[in-house]
């Protein structure tokens, strides 16, 4: 068997696996297990999905109160915290205690001990423990499609966002739950969000919504 035949077989197996995985994920929606938290919070992942690009596309600004919804093990949480600065705050929200424990350990590392504006919260996206109009921005990075009750989650996000607040939904093609941009836009608009911007490409995009137009 030639090298090219081996390469084609390997590529075929990878494509088959990805297709099969996407089919399974369409039938059964559940959050990424905590066991893969370290892989999700890796330098390799951040090279493929640069934090600075997500932050810029999302519209994160200094002084904002931001919810990192479905934060997982914190791949982008510390970058968000640095972007909002000392005058801002980030609420890292995840349904899995195991993910939040990994983020807690990450924050205890020497390189992160100066970051003091992150608060960890265990909660379901469909039942957020926050008051109405608490946040300037909510970030969902490869999270929305994992949520079993997406409509309910979006309505909760809308409730806790301030008037004119931003919902930034970021998706990444290799993710098994990846939706087309048009699907993401349709989901947000169906729950009453106003499309504010759509940035990126098929490989990696961010759709930005507003709760309403600012006064």
Backbone torsions as a table, in degrees:
resi	resn	phi	psi	omega
1	UNK	NA	131.3	-177.0
2	UNK	-78.1	165.8	178.7
3	UNK	-61.1	-41.2	-179.0
4	UNK	-64.5	-36.9	177.4
5	UNK	-64.6	-41.1	178.3
6	UNK	-63.6	-44.0	179.4
7	UNK	-60.8	-44.4	179.6
8	UNK	-63.1	-39.2	179.1
9	UNK	-65.2	-43.9	179.6
10	UNK	-63.8	-45.6	178.7
11	UNK	-62.2	-40.5	178.1
12	UNK	-62.3	-41.1	179.4
13	UNK	-65.4	-40.4	179.3
14	UNK	-64.8	-44.8	179.5
15	UNK	-62.7	-43.7	178.8
16	UNK	-61.0	-42.8	179.8
17	UNK	-62.3	-44.1	-178.7
18	UNK	-65.6	-40.0	178.4
19	UNK	-64.4	-46.0	179.7
20	UNK	-61.9	-42.2	-179.9
21	UNK	-63.3	-41.3	179.1
22	UNK	-64.5	-38.3	178.2
23	UNK	-63.0	-45.5	179.5
24	UNK	-61.5	-42.5	-177.8
25	UNK	-68.9	-28.0	176.2
26	UNK	-69.0	-34.1	-179.0
27	UNK	-81.1	-34.9	-176.4
28	UNK	-129.5	107.2	-179.6
29	UNK	-95.0	124.5	178.7
30	UNK	-156.8	153.9	-178.7
31	UNK	-67.5	153.1	176.4
32	UNK	-57.1	130.9	-177.1
33	UNK	-64.9	148.9	-177.8
34	UNK	-61.2	-21.9	-177.8
35	UNK	-63.5	-23.4	179.5
36	UNK	-101.2	13.9	-178.8
37	UNK	-56.4	-40.1	-179.0
38	UNK	-65.5	-38.4	178.9
39	UNK	-67.0	-36.8	179.4
40	UNK	-69.2	-30.7	179.9
41	UNK	-105.0	64.8	-177.6
42	UNK	-123.5	156.0	176.8
43	UNK	-63.5	-33.3	177.9
44	UNK	-62.8	-44.6	178.5
45	UNK	-62.2	-41.1	-178.5
46	UNK	-71.0	-25.1	173.7
47	UNK	-69.7	-36.1	178.6
48	UNK	-75.0	-35.2	-179.7
49	UNK	-125.9	79.3	-174.0
50	UNK	-61.7	129.9	179.6
51	UNK	-57.3	-41.5	-177.3
52	UNK	-62.6	-32.3	178.9
53	UNK	-71.2	-42.5	178.7
54	UNK	-63.2	-43.5	-178.9
55	UNK	-62.8	-43.8	-179.9
56	UNK	-65.6	-47.0	-179.2
57	UNK	-65.4	-32.3	-177.4
58	UNK	-75.7	-24.6	-178.6
59	UNK	89.3	25.7	178.7
60	UNK	-71.5	132.1	-178.1
61	UNK	-129.9	156.7	176.0
62	UNK	-57.0	141.2	177.4
63	UNK	88.9	-7.1	-178.7
64	UNK	-73.5	152.4	167.6
65	UNK	-101.1	115.5	-170.4
66	UNK	-118.8	140.4	172.0
67	UNK	-106.6	119.5	174.1
68	UNK	-93.0	88.1	-171.7
69	UNK	-84.9	123.3	-173.2
70	UNK	76.1	44.4	-173.1
71	UNK	-66.5	-20.6	-177.1
72	UNK	60.5	-136.5	-178.3
73	UNK	-85.4	6.3	171.8
74	UNK	94.8	32.7	-178.5
75	UNK	-56.9	-35.5	-176.2
76	UNK	-120.3	-1.3	-175.2
77	UNK	-63.3	-46.2	-178.0
78	UNK	-67.1	-35.3	177.5
79	UNK	-65.5	-39.8	176.2
80	UNK	-62.6	-43.0	-179.5
81	UNK	-62.5	-39.9	178.2
82	UNK	-68.6	-34.4	-178.8
83	UNK	-68.8	-37.5	-179.3
84	UNK	-81.7	-18.9	175.7
85	UNK	75.0	-177.5	-176.6
86	UNK	-65.1	-25.4	-179.5
87	UNK	-83.7	-7.3	178.5
88	UNK	-109.5	-178.4	-179.5
89	UNK	-150.9	147.4	177.2
90	UNK	-122.1	126.9	172.8
91	UNK	-100.0	112.8	179.9
92	UNK	-89.7	112.1	-172.2
93	UNK	-116.6	128.2	175.1
94	UNK	-149.9	151.2	-178.9
95	UNK	-79.8	-19.3	-174.0
96	UNK	-101.8	121.8	178.2
97	UNK	-61.1	-34.8	-179.6
98	UNK	-62.4	-38.5	177.5
99	UNK	-66.8	-45.1	-179.1
100	UNK	-65.6	-32.2	177.1
101	UNK	-66.0	-38.6	176.7
102	UNK	-65.1	-40.1	177.2
103	UNK	-65.1	-39.4	178.2
104	UNK	-60.1	-42.4	178.1
105	UNK	-66.4	-37.6	178.1
106	UNK	-61.7	-42.9	-178.3
107	UNK	-67.9	-21.3	179.2
108	UNK	-82.0	-9.9	178.7
109	UNK	-66.1	147.8	-176.7
110	UNK	-53.1	-38.5	-176.6
111	UNK	-70.8	-12.3	-178.6
112	UNK	-113.9	2.5	-173.6
113	UNK	-70.3	-16.0	176.3
114	UNK	-83.6	-8.6	179.3
115	UNK	-87.0	110.1	-174.8
116	UNK	-120.9	9.4	-175.2
117	UNK	-109.2	31.2	177.7
118	UNK	-117.3	131.9	175.0
119	UNK	-120.9	126.3	-178.6
120	UNK	-88.4	135.6	-179.0
121	UNK	-139.5	123.8	174.8
122	UNK	-90.4	120.3	-176.8
123	UNK	-163.4	156.2	173.1
124	UNK	-83.5	138.3	-179.6
125	UNK	-60.6	-25.1	-179.9
126	UNK	-87.5	-0.1	-179.2
127	UNK	-150.0	73.6	-174.8
128	UNK	-81.1	134.4	-175.4
129	UNK	-87.6	47.2	-178.1
130	UNK	-127.3	153.2	179.3
131	UNK	-72.1	160.4	175.5
132	UNK	-56.8	143.2	173.6
133	UNK	54.5	51.1	-178.9
134	UNK	-95.4	-21.8	-168.1
135	UNK	-122.8	147.1	172.6
136	UNK	-82.3	-31.9	-174.9
137	UNK	-153.1	140.9	173.0
138	UNK	-119.8	128.6	-179.7
139	UNK	-110.8	127.7	176.1
140	UNK	-124.5	105.0	-176.0
141	UNK	-105.9	108.2	-177.9
142	UNK	52.8	45.1	-174.3
143	UNK	-124.4	-39.3	-170.0
144	UNK	-55.5	-44.7	-176.8
145	UNK	-72.4	-17.1	176.0
146	UNK	-77.1	-18.0	-173.0
147	UNK	-78.6	121.6	-178.2
148	UNK	-59.3	-42.4	-179.9
149	UNK	-111.2	80.4	-173.8
150	UNK	-64.8	-40.9	179.5
151	UNK	-61.1	-44.7	179.4
152	UNK	-62.8	-41.6	179.4
153	UNK	-63.4	-43.5	-179.8
154	UNK	-65.6	-36.1	177.6
155	UNK	-66.8	-36.4	176.6
156	UNK	-67.4	-41.9	177.0
157	UNK	-60.8	-43.1	179.4
158	UNK	-61.3	-38.6	-179.3
159	UNK	-63.5	-42.6	-173.2
160	UNK	-87.2	-8.8	175.7
161	UNK	-79.9	145.3	174.1
162	UNK	-70.9	163.0	174.0
163	UNK	-59.1	128.3	-175.7
164	UNK	82.4	0.8	-179.5
165	UNK	-66.8	159.2	-173.6
166	UNK	-106.9	135.2	165.1
167	UNK	-109.7	118.4	179.8
168	UNK	-110.2	116.4	-179.8
169	UNK	-109.5	117.8	-179.0
170	UNK	-111.8	134.0	179.5
171	UNK	-130.3	154.0	-169.8
172	UNK	-136.7	121.9	-170.3
173	UNK	-52.8	-42.7	-179.6
174	UNK	-66.0	-15.7	179.1
175	UNK	-65.1	132.2	-177.9
176	UNK	-63.7	-15.9	179.2
177	UNK	-98.9	7.3	-174.5
178	UNK	-54.1	125.9	173.9
179	UNK	-106.8	156.1	172.6
180	UNK	-64.5	153.7	-179.2
181	UNK	-55.9	-41.1	-179.2
182	UNK	-61.3	-34.1	178.5
183	UNK	-66.8	-44.2	178.8
184	UNK	-62.4	-44.6	179.4
185	UNK	-61.8	-42.4	179.9
186	UNK	-62.2	-41.9	179.7
187	UNK	-61.2	-47.1	-179.2
188	UNK	-65.3	-45.6	-178.2
189	UNK	-67.3	-31.9	178.7
190	UNK	-62.8	-28.9	179.3
191	UNK	-96.4	13.6	172.5
192	UNK	91.6	6.4	176.2
193	UNK	-76.4	151.5	178.4
194	UNK	-102.4	126.3	179.4
195	UNK	-64.8	126.2	-176.1
196	UNK	-112.7	-21.0	-179.6
197	UNK	177.0	153.3	178.4
198	UNK	-141.5	111.1	-171.2
199	UNK	-125.0	150.9	178.7
200	UNK	103.7	-162.0	-176.0
201	UNK	-137.9	-170.9	-177.4
202	UNK	-58.7	-35.7	-177.4
203	UNK	-67.7	-39.1	-171.0
204	UNK	-160.7	112.0	-177.2
205	UNK	-133.9	160.9	172.4
206	UNK	-129.9	128.5	173.1
207	UNK	-106.7	127.5	-178.3
208	UNK	-109.5	128.2	178.5
209	UNK	-116.1	159.1	170.4
210	UNK	-114.0	144.1	172.9
211	UNK	-64.3	-40.6	175.8
212	UNK	-163.8	172.0	177.6
213	UNK	-74.2	135.0	179.7
214	UNK	-63.9	148.4	-179.6
215	UNK	-72.4	NA	NA
